[in-house]
Amino acid sequence: MTEELVFYTNPMSRGRIARWMLEEIGQPYRTELLTFGETMKAPEYLAVNPMGKVPAIRHGDTIVTECAAICAYLAETFPEKALAPKQEERARYYRWMFFAAGPLESAVTMKALGFEIPKERLRMAGCGGFGDVMNTLEKAVSASTYITGERFTAADVYVGSHIGWGIGFGGIERRQAFLDYVGRISQREAYKRANAHDDEAIKTMQAA
């Protein structure tokens, strides 16, 4: 019997990244919608993720949190979907996946909070300066059609989600390379299905 796949999320969160990845692998899953500061902090969910944050997945007895980890786990657990990296793609796959999870998210978050690292202290910050992060990201998405080359992988789900979300909320500059890249990956049917599911979930939660 196939182990049950449970998805814990809120449609107005980074859970949209994991939702897209779940749609890409095409496996049946059950969604548990959680509310900020309420069911996310309830003992039942803290037993899943002590941080009280979403998303998280439960696959049988296995729990995975953090969007990048969820994307990587699902890609490797369901290899038939060919979303994990091939040997020659591994370096770029992991490089840019972790770049998005580290420097990119940190730089965008600090910018959103109105915090600017003093120039004389930039070397202390692992993410570096915001401009350096944007320039590096632009090179990453301009080097090939997708992050690892000419083939779509889970790294595109994760990196692409950060860029699309950042552009939408003003945290990432509207550079043409970013717009072109997001335009390519947002044509995927799994992306469209994921957005439709989350948009419907928002209506459901608002009506409750």
C-alpha positions in Angstrom: 0.0 0.0 0.0 1.3 3.5 -0.9 2.1 5.6 2.2 -0.2 8.5 2.7 1.1 11.9 1.7 -0.2 14.8 3.9 0.4 18.5 3.1 0.2 21.1 5.8 -0.1 24.6 4.5 -1.7 28.0 4.4 -2.4 29.3 0.8 -1.0 32.7 1.7 2.4 31.3 2.6 5.5 29.6 1.2 3.3 26.5 1.1 2.5 27.5 -2.4 6.1 26.4 -3.3 5.5 22.9 -1.9 2.0 22.7 -3.5 3.6 23.3 -6.9 6.1 20.5 -6.2 3.4 18.2 -5.1 1.5 18.9 -8.3 4.7 18.2 -10.3 5.1 14.7 -8.9 1.5 13.8 -9.5 0.9 11.7 -6.4 -2.3 11.9 -4.5 -2.0 13.9 -1.3 -4.3 15.2 1.5 -4.2 18.9 2.4 -4.5 20.2 5.9 -5.2 23.9 5.9 -3.8 25.8 9.0 -4.3 29.3 10.3 -1.5 31.7 11.3 -1.1 32.0 15.1 -3.9 29.5 15.8 -3.9 26.0 14.4 -0.2 26.4 13.4 0.7 26.9 17.0 -1.6 24.2 18.3 0.0 21.1 20.0 -1.2 18.8 17.2 0.8 20.7 14.6 3.8 21.6 16.8 4.2 17.8 17.0 4.8 17.9 13.2 6.8 21.1 13.1 8.0 22.6 16.4 8.6 25.9 14.6 4.8 26.2 14.1 5.3 27.2 10.5 4.2 25.9 7.2 4.7 24.1 4.9 5.4 20.6 6.0 4.6 17.2 4.6 4.1 13.8 6.2 4.9 10.8 4.0 3.9 7.8 6.0 6.0 8.2 9.2 8.4 10.6 7.6 8.1 14.4 8.2 9.8 17.0 6.1 9.8 20.7 6.7 11.4 23.7 4.9 10.5 24.3 1.3 13.8 23.5 -0.3 14.0 20.2 1.6 10.4 19.3 0.6 11.2 19.9 -3.0 14.4 17.9 -2.9 12.8 15.0 -0.9 9.8 14.7 -3.3 12.1 14.8 -6.4 14.2 12.0 -5.0 11.4 9.9 -3.6 9.5 9.9 -6.9 12.3 9.6 -9.4 10.0 8.6 -12.2 9.1 12.3 -12.6 12.7 13.1 -13.5 12.8 16.2 -11.3 15.9 15.3 -9.4 19.3 16.2 -10.9 21.3 14.0 -13.2 24.9 13.5 -12.3 26.1 16.3 -14.5 23.4 18.6 -13.2 24.0 18.1 -9.5 26.5 21.0 -9.0 24.2 23.7 -10.4 21.1 22.1 -8.9 22.4 22.2 -5.3 24.3 25.5 -5.8 21.2 27.5 -6.8 18.8 25.6 -4.6 20.9 26.5 -1.5 21.6 30.0 -2.9 17.9 30.7 -3.0 17.4 29.2 0.5 20.2 31.2 2.0 21.5 34.5 0.4 18.4 35.2 -1.7 15.8 34.7 1.0 17.9 36.5 3.6 18.6 39.5 1.3 15.0 39.9 0.2 13.7 39.5 3.8 16.1 42.2 5.1 15.1 44.5 2.3 11.4 44.0 3.1 12.1 44.8 6.7 13.9 48.0 5.8 17.2 46.8 7.0 20.4 47.6 5.0 23.7 46.1 6.0 26.4 48.9 6.5 29.0 48.7 3.8 31.8 48.3 6.3 30.0 45.2 7.7 29.0 43.4 4.5 31.7 40.8 4.9 30.0 39.7 8.1 26.8 38.9 6.3 26.6 35.5 4.6 24.1 36.8 2.1 26.3 39.8 1.0 24.7 42.9 -0.4 21.3 43.0 -2.0 22.7 44.2 -5.4 25.3 41.4 -5.4 22.5 38.9 -4.8 20.4 40.3 -7.6 23.3 40.3 -10.0 24.2 36.7 -9.1 20.7 35.5 -9.5 20.4 37.2 -12.9 23.5 35.3 -14.1 22.0 32.0 -12.8 18.7 32.3 -14.7 20.4 33.7 -17.8 22.9 31.0 -18.3 20.4 28.5 -19.7 16.7 27.8 -20.2 16.4 26.3 -16.7 18.6 26.4 -13.6 20.5 23.2 -14.3 20.6 23.6 -18.1 17.9 22.7 -20.7 15.8 20.5 -18.4 13.3 21.5 -15.8 14.0 20.2 -12.2 12.9 20.7 -8.7 15.4 23.5 -8.4 13.3 25.5 -10.8 10.3 25.0 -8.6 12.1 26.4 -5.6 14.2 29.2 -7.3 11.4 30.1 -9.6 8.9 30.4 -6.8 11.2 32.8 -4.9 11.6 35.0 -8.0 7.9 35.0 -8.9 6.8 35.7 -5.3 9.5 38.4 -5.0 8.5 40.2 -8.2 4.9 40.1 -7.2 5.5 41.7 -3.8 8.3 44.0 -4.8 11.1 42.3 -3.0 13.0 41.3 -6.2 13.8 43.7 -9.0 11.8 43.4 -12.2 14.8 42.7 -14.4 14.0 41.3 -17.8 16.0 38.1 -17.2 13.8 37.4 -14.1 10.6 38.1 -16.0 11.6 35.9 -18.9 12.5 33.0 -16.6 9.3 33.2 -14.6 7.4 33.4 -17.8 8.9 30.1 -19.0 8.3 28.1 -15.9 4.8 29.5 -15.1 3.5 27.8 -18.3 3.8 24.4 -16.7 0.4 22.7 -16.1 1.5 21.7 -12.5 2.1 25.4 -11.7 -1.3 26.3 -13.0 -3.0 23.5 -11.1 -1.2 24.5 -7.9 -2.2 28.1 -8.1 -5.8 27.1 -8.8 -5.9 24.8 -5.7 -4.4 27.5 -3.5 -6.7 30.2 -4.8 -9.7 28.0 -4.1 -8.3 27.3 -0.6 -8.1 31.0 0.1 -11.8 31.3 -0.7 -12.6 28.3 1.5 -10.8 29.8 4.4 -12.3 33.2 4.0 -15.8 31.7 3.9 -15.2 29.7 7.1 
